[in-house]
Amino acid sequence: MLRLAILFFVIALVAAVLGFTGVAAAFAGAAQIFFYVFLVLFLLALLVAVLGGRPHDVV
């Protein structure tokens, strides 16, 4: 049980160092950019599928 407490303490220290130096904010900004890029790609794929899909009477 003591090992688990020490492990959580070390993880908390690493998270604090990363969070306090602004690295977490940089990763959050990158994640936000990726979210919007993939959202646009999804909407484009959806639009192409709806407007330019294969005909329904293809056998």
Secondary structure by P-SEA (a helix, b strand, c coil): caaaaaaaaaaaaaaaaaaaaaaaaaaaaaaaaaaaaaaaaaaaaaaaaaccccccccc
